[in-house]
């Protein structure tokens, strides 16, 4: 089941379940759209993959399967994947 993380891992911006700014990679690393575009250049600093908009969970399902309570906050200081992958389409990395 998709893990709903409630903050950007880079800037700690709150990203509620229904946020239109939440972006995830295939491993569910979660960042705000501003960080994905302007800091990460659509390259996940953890796996090198690209990002897609995170879907929201219905209120009923959120009650049964709540969002993750603890925060993951790892500001990006040196994205080793960025230089290597920023000009390559995520589906071809």
N, C-alpha and C positions, 0 to 999 in steps of 0.2 A: 504494500500500500504506500502511496505517495506520502512522504513526510512533509508536513507543512511547517516550515521554519518561519519565524515571525520577525526576522530582522535581516538586513543586508550584512553579509559576512565582512564586507570591506569598511563601510562607513557607519554601520549600526542603525541605519534608518529603519523605522518600524515598517513592516510589510504584513499587514493584516491578511487574513485568509482571502478576502475579496479585493486585495490590492491589484490594480492594473499595472503596477510597476515591478512586480516580483518576476524575476527571471531565474530559470534553473538550467543546470547542465544535466547530462544523463545520469550523474550520480547524485542529483538533487542539491548540489551546492547552490546556494541562494544568494542572489545579489540584486540590487535595485537597477532599474533600466539605465539610470544616469551613470552608475559605475561601470555597467557592462559596456556602454557606448564610449564613454570618455576616459575611463581608466584602464579597463581590461581589453578594449577593442575587440569584444566578442570572443575572447580567449579565456577559458577557465584557468585560473592560476593553480588549481589543484590537479587537473587532468589534461588540460590542453584542448578540451572540446569546446563546442559552441553553446550558445544559450537559446532557449525558447521561453515564451511567456508561460508562467506557472498557472495551471488551471486552479480554480477554486473548488472547495468542497461545499456541498449543500449544508445548510444549517443543521438539518436532521443528522446527516452523516458526521458533521463536525462534533455534535454532541456524543455520538458513539465512538468516534475516533478523533480525539482532540489534537490540536496543533502541538508541536513540540514545545515544551515549556522552557527548557534551558536554551541559552543563546550560544550561537557559534559566531565568534567575533575574532577574525584573523586579518587585520588590515594588510593589504598587499603593499609590500615595500620593494620586492624584487620578483617580478613575474617572469620566471625562467622560460615559460612557454610563449610569452608574448612575442618577442623578437623572432622566434623560430616559426610561429604560426599565424601572425597577424594578417598576412597577405594571402593565406591559403583558405579556401572555402572550408568551413567546419566539416562538411561531409566528405572531404578529400584529405583530411589530415591523417 
